[in-house]
Structures are given as structure tokens and as C-alpha cells.
Amino acid sequence: MRKRKGIPLKIIFTEQLRTRNDRITWFLENAEVRFLIQHTTTEVMIYKDTTIFLILTAQPLAIRIREPRVAASFQAHFDLLWKIAKKYS
């Protein structure tokens, strides 16, 4: 749906997924992909005033926070990580 609507995406994958082209190419249309060395079972998504945490454990948990200040704070954190993440090539 995101690709069909032309919504851009920036995503940072763990470096371990760099060789998983089947997983990455699905995201590439209208998207920018970068990589960081990180070991986490948590994903964070930010869209407008909403922040969603996905904790990927045996019993997955999702936490949604609708608060512009929280989204802005996590967006600033993401922007910092984006600057140090390595580009996909």
C-alpha cells in the first residue's frame, strides 16, 4: 500500500540483513535503505504524530503512542542514526 500510494520510506536494517536481498529489495521502491551494526529485537516506526514500538520476542508486543512530542523526539533520534548508518550498495 505504501509503494502504491507513493509514500517514501527511510529504513535502517541491521548489518546482518545486508546479504538478504530477498528481504531488502521488497522495500527498495520509493525507499532509502541503510545499515547499522545493531543487535535488537525491537523495531520503531514513526509516522506523523504516532510512534510504534514492536518488540519481537516469543510473545510479540506492540506499543503505540500518539503524541507529537514523542514522535518528534524519536524522529530526531532516527535522523542521528541515519547520518551514521551505511548506505545500501
C-alpha positions as YAML, in Angstrom:
chain: A
units: angstrom
residues:
- id: 1
  name: MET
  ca: [0.00, 0.00, 0.00]
- id: 2
  name: ARG
  ca: [2.84, 2.42, 0.84]
- id: 3
  name: LYS
  ca: [4.51, 1.85, -2.52]
- id: 4
  name: ARG
  ca: [1.23, 2.15, -4.42]
- id: 5
  name: LYS
  ca: [0.46, 5.48, -2.72]
- id: 6
  name: GLY
  ca: [4.00, 6.75, -3.32]
- id: 7
  name: ILE
  ca: [4.75, 7.23, 0.38]
- id: 8
  name: PRO
  ca: [8.53, 7.49, 0.84]
- id: 9
  name: LEU
  ca: [10.30, 5.31, 3.39]
- id: 10
  name: LYS
  ca: [13.62, 5.50, 5.18]
- id: 11
  name: ILE
  ca: [14.58, 2.28, 6.92]
- id: 12
  name: ILE
  ca: [17.65, 1.20, 8.86]
- id: 13
  name: PHE
  ca: [18.31, -2.54, 8.87]
- id: 14
  name: THR
  ca: [20.76, -4.45, 10.99]
- id: 15
  name: GLU
  ca: [24.02, -5.13, 9.14]
- id: 16
  name: GLN
  ca: [23.25, -8.85, 9.35]
- id: 17
  name: LEU
  ca: [20.46, -8.39, 6.77]
- id: 18
  name: ARG
  ca: [22.70, -6.79, 4.14]
- id: 19
  name: THR
  ca: [23.13, -10.14, 2.37]
- id: 20
  name: ARG
  ca: [19.39, -10.93, 2.47]
- id: 21
  name: ASN
  ca: [18.49, -9.32, -0.85]
- id: 22
  name: ASP
  ca: [15.13, -11.09, -0.88]
- id: 23
  name: ARG
  ca: [14.20, -9.20, 2.28]
- id: 24
  name: ILE
  ca: [15.65, -5.82, 1.25]
- id: 25
  name: THR
  ca: [14.56, -5.50, -2.38]
- id: 26
  name: TRP
  ca: [10.92, -5.60, -1.29]
- id: 27
  name: PHE
  ca: [11.49, -2.24, 0.44]
- id: 28
  name: LEU
  ca: [13.55, -0.54, -2.27]
- id: 29
  name: GLU
  ca: [10.82, 1.02, -4.38]
- id: 30
  name: ASN
  ca: [10.42, 4.64, -3.23]
- id: 31
  name: ALA
  ca: [12.65, 3.89, -0.25]
- id: 32
  name: GLU
  ca: [16.10, 4.63, 1.11]
- id: 33
  name: VAL
  ca: [17.84, 1.81, 2.96]
- id: 34
  name: ARG
  ca: [20.83, 2.00, 5.28]
- id: 35
  name: PHE
  ca: [22.53, -0.37, 7.70]
- id: 36
  name: LEU
  ca: [23.88, -0.26, 11.25]
- id: 37
  name: ILE
  ca: [25.63, -2.82, 13.37]
- id: 38
  name: GLN
  ca: [22.95, -3.38, 15.96]
- id: 39
  name: HIS
  ca: [21.52, -6.29, 17.88]
- id: 40
  name: THR
  ca: [17.95, -5.62, 18.84]
- id: 41
  name: THR
  ca: [14.59, -7.34, 18.88]
- id: 42
  name: THR
  ca: [12.78, -4.01, 18.81]
- id: 43
  name: GLU
  ca: [11.54, -2.03, 15.82]
- id: 44
  name: VAL
  ca: [10.43, 1.60, 16.00]
- id: 45
  name: MET
  ca: [8.13, 3.19, 13.43]
- id: 46
  name: ILE
  ca: [7.38, 6.90, 13.28]
- id: 47
  name: TYR
  ca: [4.58, 8.37, 11.21]
- id: 48
  name: LYS
  ca: [3.25, 11.89, 11.72]
- id: 49
  name: ASP
  ca: [2.39, 12.13, 15.46]
- id: 50
  name: THR
  ca: [2.47, 8.36, 16.10]
- id: 51
  name: THR
  ca: [5.34, 6.21, 17.37]
- id: 52
  name: ILE
  ca: [5.00, 2.42, 17.36]
- id: 53
  name: PHE
  ca: [7.32, 0.04, 19.16]
- id: 54
  name: LEU
  ca: [7.36, -3.59, 18.07]
- id: 55
  name: ILE
  ca: [9.09, -5.92, 20.49]
- id: 56
  name: LEU
  ca: [9.81, -9.12, 18.59]
- id: 57
  name: THR
  ca: [10.11, -11.79, 21.25]
- id: 58
  name: ALA
  ca: [8.39, -15.15, 21.75]
- id: 59
  name: GLN
  ca: [5.25, -13.19, 22.62]
- id: 60
  name: PRO
  ca: [5.44, -10.07, 20.41]
- id: 61
  name: LEU
  ca: [4.24, -6.81, 21.86]
- id: 62
  name: ALA
  ca: [3.24, -3.58, 20.12]
- id: 63
  name: ILE
  ca: [3.02, -0.22, 21.87]
- id: 64
  name: ARG
  ca: [1.51, 2.77, 20.07]
- id: 65
  name: ILE
  ca: [1.96, 6.32, 21.35]
- id: 66
  name: ARG
  ca: [0.08, 9.17, 19.71]
- id: 67
  name: GLU
  ca: [1.88, 12.26, 20.88]
- id: 68
  name: PRO
  ca: [3.60, 14.78, 18.61]
- id: 69
  name: ARG
  ca: [6.44, 15.48, 21.08]
- id: 70
  name: VAL
  ca: [7.27, 11.77, 21.42]
- id: 71
  name: ALA
  ca: [7.23, 11.31, 17.63]
- id: 72
  name: ALA
  ca: [9.45, 14.38, 17.19]
- id: 73
  name: SER
  ca: [11.90, 13.07, 19.79]
- id: 74
  name: PHE
  ca: [12.19, 9.66, 18.14]
- id: 75
  name: GLN
  ca: [12.43, 11.28, 14.71]
- id: 76
  name: ALA
  ca: [15.43, 13.29, 15.93]
- id: 77
  name: HIS
  ca: [16.98, 10.07, 17.25]
- id: 78
  name: PHE
  ca: [16.34, 8.33, 13.90]
- id: 79
  name: ASP
  ca: [17.86, 11.26, 11.99]
- id: 80
  name: LEU
  ca: [21.04, 10.95, 14.05]
- id: 81
  name: LEU
  ca: [21.24, 7.19, 13.40]
- id: 82
  name: TRP
  ca: [20.55, 7.79, 9.70]
- id: 83
  name: LYS
  ca: [23.62, 10.02, 9.44]
- id: 84
  name: ILE
  ca: [25.93, 7.30, 10.78]
- id: 85
  name: ALA
  ca: [24.28, 4.31, 9.06]
- id: 86
  name: LYS
  ca: [25.97, 2.91, 5.95]
- id: 87
  name: LYS
  ca: [24.30, 3.25, 2.57]
- id: 88
  name: TYR
  ca: [22.97, 0.24, 0.68]
- id: 89
  name: SER
  ca: [25.05, -0.58, -2.37]
...
